[in-house]
Amino acid sequence: MPTITINGRELTVPDGSTVLQAAHANGIDIPHFCYHEGLSVAGNCRICLVEIEKFPKPAIACNTVVSEGMVISTESEKVQDLRRGVMEFLLVNHPLDCPICDQAGECTLQQYSYQHGSSLTRFEEEKEHGPKRRELGPHVLYDWERCIKCTRCIRFCEELPGTGELGLFLRGVRSEIGTFPGRPLDNPYSGNVVDICPVGALTLPEFRFRSRVWFLTDVPSVCAGCSRGCSINLGVLRNEIYRITPRTNHAVNRWWICDEGRFWARKIREQGETRLQGARGSSDQVVGWSAALDEAAAVLSSAKKRRVRVLASPRATLEETWLLAKLASGPLEGAKVHLPRHERGEDDEILIRKDKAANRLGAELILESLCGGAQDVAELEEALLNGEVDLLVALGPGLAGPVDGEKAPLSAKALARAGQIVAIDAFPSALSEAASIRFAASSWGESSGSVINFAGRVQQMESALTPQGDHRPAYMILAELYDRLSAEPAPAPAMVARSISGDVAALAGINWVDLPASAGQDAEGFDAAVQACRPTGAAAKMIAAGWKL
């Protein structure tokens, strides 16, 4: 732990830190373009130059490791002159197109031009012009005139997905970012190069010219695309998600998200017309919510309990799953609960998981504690085919978005043999089409809730949108049914956390109040508590592999 001095402040910093890291960790700003915490050091932008006592010349802060007794100045007159010089060179050919640039408002070059640049320019010649709107891949456009050659995008493609599609071609003022022949920028994480670009050189065609970033409200949420549960921000304007960007969370997704998660909202928006609407009764007509709830409650209360099955959803929140489990273990007198799998592709070494459900672990823990564990869907399929099910209560599978192209949890033949089906879902599926009573639920982004990712990280999703159309949060629908079937009313969603902690030993140490403001947390003693819950199947394999990231 060497002791150094920065601008007269004596600081003790971790051994091996660079000057830039030591300064930022102690609230001292050093401007930088090419440096990114998640990438290797390039040291080519030179804006981070600082003066170090006994050094023969200024040094770049991003690649200079601190040593005992080092005396550093980041605000001397010489350093400020150096920064002005760097800014002057970077702006020589940079177009003055901030009014039409998507990066305006969150552009590092724009910010530093005010903080460290000059109000005058000595350059009076014609600026160099180059290609604009060059398509590097299906989700990335390149503008040569704005590029400052920081090489963040090149290093990202080499070091994260390892695909290396990008390179720096030509030399001098003519140098440009481009793709190698026959290798477009189409890796599963390509959109991240737009996030890390410090200027407006790389843009997303899906967001290009749609809105000024300062008009957007960033709502913290969790990606519903897979069991990783990446921390994200939903950029919302006029009750629409305009873009999704990663929210830094070193315990889950660090600084990145995959392209599938990035465009999840677009997938929902494009299929918005197919959304389920209203409440449909057994007469196959859309009826009032109260009438449909009364009919469903009557069906549930009159059914032979041993011939009732419940289909839970690993895409539902902890709160929704808890209330469904209470319904199964209480009014439905211990009906068996089944949990389907939504798997596609394979796990990679970065973020993507083949399990396409954000809350599988949370659902398994709750069902283990309240219902004796989740039963396999294959057993439910067999029971349906054998005519052993009079009533199926189903949640999902389209709660988090459209399910087109996804294998149905139950076959159409099996669903046809069910006596009656009460389904709660947001998007059409074979199950919702077969339902005799159906309720339209709010989709992802339209309601709040908690989820637990595959590694045991608990996170809170905030509601970002006001539901448009005749649908309600799944928790509200389940609560209405519970109220009609139970002597005691269902608690409000905000009060469920205490009940969950009391019912599920693995979640007893969660500080639920802090979850919305945090990047997610682990329950105290999570590992030991999960072991005590005796999870089976996939959960047992996860324990063997280790819970922590």
N, C-alpha and C positions, 0 to 999 in steps of 0.2 A: 504494500500500500504506500507508494511514494507520495511525498508531499511536494506540491508544486505551487507556483504563484501565477495567477492569471489576473492581469489588470489590478495588481496590488492586493488581491484576495488570496490568502493562503488556503489551499485545498488539499485534502487527502483523497486520492482516487485509486481505484483498483489497478493493480499491476497489469501491464499490457494494454491499457487504454490508449487510444490516440488522443491528440490534443483536442480534436473536434468532439469526440465522445466525452471527454472530461469536461469540456466547456458546456456542452448541451445538458449534461447530467446535473450541472450546477446553475442552470438558468442563464448561461452566458451565450448569446447568439453569435454564431459565426456563419456567414452566408455560404451556401454550397449549392451546386447544380448536379455534378456527376455523382456525388456520394449518395448512397442509399443504404440504410441499415441492413437490409436483407440481401445486398449484393456485394461482390468483391470490390475492392478499391481500385479505381482507374487513375485518379489524380490528374485529369486532363482539363478541367475547367478553370482552375487557378484562382477562382474567386475566394477561396478559403485561405489565402496566404496570410501568415501572421509573422510577427517578429519574435525571435527567441534569443535571449541573451547568450552571447558567446557563439552564436551561429554566424557564419560568414555572410549569409544572405537570407532573405525571407524563406520560410518553409511552408509547405502546404499542410494544413492542420489535419486533413483527412488521413494522411499516411505517415504522420510523424508520431512515434510512440513516446509517451511521457517517460521521464526519468527523474530520479530524486534531485530536488533542488532546482528544477527547470523554472525559469522566469519567462513568462510569455506576455506579449502585448497584442491585443486584438483590436485596439482602438487608437493606436498612435497615428500621427499625421502621415507617416510613410505608408502604413497599412491602408489608410483611407485613400491615398493617392493610387496605390496599387489596385484597389477595388474599382476606383473610377476608371482606370486604364483598361481593366478587364471588361467592364461594362461597356466602354466605348467601342472596343473591338467587337463584342457580341452584337451590338446594336447597329453596326455599320451597314449590314445588309438585311437586318431584320425589318420586315414591313410594319408600317404603322397601321395595323388593321385590328387593333384591340376592339373597336366597336362591332366587328363582325366575327370575332374569334370566340369559339366555345370555351376556351381556357380563361378568358377574361373574368376576373373576380377571384380566381384561385391559381393565377399564373405566378410562378416564382420569379420569372424574368421581369414581369410587370412590377411586382413588389420590390425587387432589388433595384430597379431603375429609379424608383422614388427614394429608396433608402440610401443607396450607394452610388448612384449615377450622377451625371452632371445635367444641369438644366439646359445647357447649350451643346451643340455638336459642331465639330470642326470638319465634318464630312459633307462636302457639297456636290460630289460627283453622283452619277447615276448608280443606284443600287444594282447589285447582281440579281438576276431573276432566274427562277428555276421551276421545275415541275410542281404543280399543285394538284391536290385531290388524287394522288397516285394510289391505286388500290394495292396494298401489300398483302391483304388477305380478305376474307369475307366480312370481317368485323373491324378492320383497321385501314384508315386512309392516312396518307403521308403528304405533308406540305414542306417542300424543301426550303422555302424562303424563311420559315419560322424555326427550323431545326438549328440547335446550337452544338450538335455533335457531342453530346454528353455521354453517349453510348450506353445509357441505362437499359434501353430496349434490347440491345445486342447482348449485353451481359445477362439479362433476365432469360432470354431464350436459350442461352448456353448453359446457365447454371440451375434453372428451375425445371422446366420440362425437358431440357437436354436436347432439344430439337435443332437449335442453331440455325434457324432459317435466315436470320438477319446478319448483315455485314456492313462495313463502312467501305464504300467504293470510291475510286478516283482520289485525287490529292488536292491539298491546299483549299482554296476558296470553293473549288468545284466538288469537294467531297460530299457524299450523300449516303443516307441510309437506304438499303435496298435488300431485296431477297435474292437468294441464289437461284440460278435457272431451274425451273421445274419444281421449286420448293416454296409455295406460297405460305404465308403466315397463317396457318390454320390449326395450330396445336390447341388442345382443350383449354389453355390458359391465356390465349392471345390477347384478350381484352385488358390484361394487367399492364401491358406496355403503355396503354393510354393513361392508366392511373398514375404510373410512375414518371411519365414524360413531364418535365418541369415547365414546358411551354406548350403551345398549341400545335406542335408539329404532327402529333398523332391524335386522331379523333375517331370516335365511333360513329359510323353512318347512322346507326339507330338513334343516336341522341343529337346528331349534328343539326344546329340551328333550331332546335325545338324549344329551348328556353335558356334564359340567363341563369347561371348557377345561383345567384343571390335571390332569385325568386323561389327557389326550391327550399323546402323544409326537410332536413334529414331526420328521419325517424329511425331509431335503433331497432333492429329486428334480427331474426335468425333465418337463414336460408332453409327452405323446406325441401331442397332437391335431393339430399341424401343424409345418411346418419352422421356425417361430419358436423352438420349444423353450424356452418360458417357464420361468424358475426358480420352483419352487413348494415348499411344505411339505405333506407328507402327514400329517394329524392322525390318528394310529393309536391304537386302543384295542381290546384283546381280538382282535388279529389282523384288524382291519377298519379300512378307511379311512373315518372319520366325516366328514371334511371336507377340502377342498383350499383352501389360501390362497396368495396370491402371496408369493414371496420376493424382496425388493428386489435388483434387479440392473440397474444403470443401462445396462449394455452390451447387454441383451437385452429385458427387458420393463418396466424401471423398477419401478413399484409395482403394476402391474395384471396381470390375466389376463382372458380372455374367459369367458363363461358356459359355453361348450361344454367348455373345459378344466376349469372349476371343478367340473363334474358328471361328469367322465370316470369317476371311481370308481363313481359310482352306476350309470352305464351298464354297467360291467363286473359290478357286484353283481347288478343286475336280471336279467342274462342268465347268471348263474353256473351255472344248471342245464344250460345248453347247452354248457358247457365240454367240450372233448375230454378223454378219460380214457384212460390206459394206452397200451400199444403194440399195434397191430393188425397181424397178419401177412397174407400173401397168401391165407390160408384164410378171410379176412374175419371172423376171430374174434380177440378180445382175448387175447393170449398174454403170456408173461413178457417183461420188457424184454431180458434177455440173449438169449433165443431170437429175438426180433424184430430185435435188432441184428446177431446172427449172420447171419440171413437177408438183411438189407439189405446187409451187407458182402459176402456171397456174390454178390448180384445186381450190386453195383457193380464187383466185381473181375472178373466174367465178361462184362460188357457190352462191346460193341465201342466203343472209346473215341470214335471219330469220330461215333458216333450217340448220344452222351450229351450232354444239355444240363442246365444248372443255372439255376434261378430264384432269384435273391437277393431280399432284402427291404430297402427303405429304412427300414423300421421296426425292423430288427434293430440291435443295438449294434455299435460298432466291433469289439469282441472277437469277436462271433458272425460278423460279415461277414468278418473277417480269417481265421478258421478255415475258413469255407466257401470262401474264395478259395484258401487253401492246399490244401484238398481238391480243388478243381477243377484247380489248376495242377500238383498233385503226383500223387496216386494215380489221378485221373481223366485224367491226361495231357493237360492243356490243353483240357478241355471248355469250350465257349462258355458264358459267364455272361450272363444277361439280367436287367435291372433294371426292374421295372414302375413306372408312375406311379400315384399315388393323388391325384387332383385333384378338387376340388369347390368351387363358388362362385368368388369372386374375392378378390384381395388387397385389404385396406383400408389406410388410412394410419396405423393404430394398431398392431395386433399380428397380426391374423388373416391367414394365408397360404392360398392355394388349394391348395398342396401339403400334403397331410395326412399327411406322413411326417416324423418328427423327425430322421432321420439320412441323408437323401438325399445330401448333400454328402460325408459321411464314407464312405458306401458307394461313391460314384463315385471318390473318391480312392484307396481301397484296391483296388478292381477295376481302376483304371487302372494302378496300380503292379504288381500281381501277375498280372493276367489280360489285360493289354493293353486294358482298357476294358470297360465294360458295353455289351452289345448290346441293340438295341431289341426289345421284346416282340413287336412286329408280325412281326419276322423269325422268332421262335420259333413264333408262331401259324401262319405259313405252312409252316414245316418240319413241324409236327405234322400239319397238314391233308394234307401231301404224303406222310405216312408215313415221314418221314426220321428220326424220333426213336424209339429203342428204349427209352431210359431217361431220365426227367426227375427230377432231384433238386430239390425245392422247399422254400423257407423262407418261411413266411407264407402268405397276407397278414394273418392275424388275430393276429399276435404281440402287438400293443398293445391289442387289444380286439375286440369284435364287429364284423363287417363287413356287417351287415344294411343293405340299401339302397345298397351300394357296388358299382360296376361291377367284375365279376370281371376279373383280369388276363388270363385266357385263356377262350375260349368253351368251353361244354360239348362242342360238336362236335369242337373241336381236342383237348381232353383225352381224349375217347373214342378218338382215333386213336393215343394214346401207347401204346408197348409196355408199360412199367411206370412207375409213379410212386411215388417215395419222398418223403413229405411230413412236414415238421416244423411244427406249428402249435398254437395255443392254443384258437382258436375255429373252429367249423365254417365251411366255405366250399365253393364248387363244387370247388375243387382238392383239399381234404382228403377230400371225399366220393368223388372219383374215384381217390384214392390206393390203390394195391395194398398198400403198406406205410406205416403212419402212426404217428407218434410225437406224444404229447401234450406240448406245451411249457408252461413256466410263462409267465404273462402279465405285463403291465406292473405294476410295483410289487412283484413277487415275486422279482426278481433284480437284481443290480447291473450296471453297464456304463457306457460312455462314448458320447456322441453329439456330432455337430457340426452346428450349425444352418446355415441358408442363408447366413449372413453370416460363417461361419468361426469361430464361437465354440465352443470345446470345453468340455463340461460333463460332470460325473459324476453318475449316478443311483445312489442308495443303495437297497438292498433294504429294503422296509418291512414286508413280510408273509412269514409262513411258508406256503409252498404247501400248500393243503388239497386233497387228492385225489391221484390217481395221475398226476402229471405232473412233469417235470424241466426245469431251465433248458435253453434251446436250446443253449447253449455245451456243456453236459455231454453232450447227445446227439451233437452234432457231434464232440466230442472222443472219444467212444466209437467212433464210426465211423472216425475218423482213426486211432486206435490199432490198429484191426483191419486197416486197409489200408496202413499205413505202418510202416517199420522203426523210426522214432523216435516216441516218445509225444508227444501234444499237450501244450503247457505248461499249467500251471494258469492260470485267468483272471487272477489277480493278476500273473502274470509276462508276460502277453501285451503289455503296454504297451511294454516294451523292444523286443520283436520288431516291433511296429507302427511304432515310431519308426525302426527300422533299415530297414524295407521301404518306408515311405512318406516321401519327402523332405519333404513339406509338414508332417509332424508331428515332424520331428527335434528341434525346439526346445521341445517340450512338457515341462513339469515335472509329470509325472503324479502324483507323490507329493502335491503340494499341491492337486490338483483336488478331492478330496472336501470339503476345508475352505474352498475358495474359491467365488466366484460364477461361475467359469468364466474361461478365459484364452485368449489367442491364442498360437499357436505363433510363436516368433521367426522373422522373415523369412517369414511365412506366404504373403504375396502372391507373392514371387519364387519360392518353392518350388512353389506351386501352378502357376504359369506353366510351370515346368520339367517338371511332371508331364503337360503337354499334355492337359488335360481337354477333352472334346468335348461337343457338344450343349448341354444346359442349363447345365452348369458353365461353358462358355465364355461364355455370355451373362451369367452372374453375375459373372465377372471383369470384363467390359466395364462392368458397372453399378457395380462397386466392392464390396469385401468388407466394409469396416468399417461399423458402425452409426453 
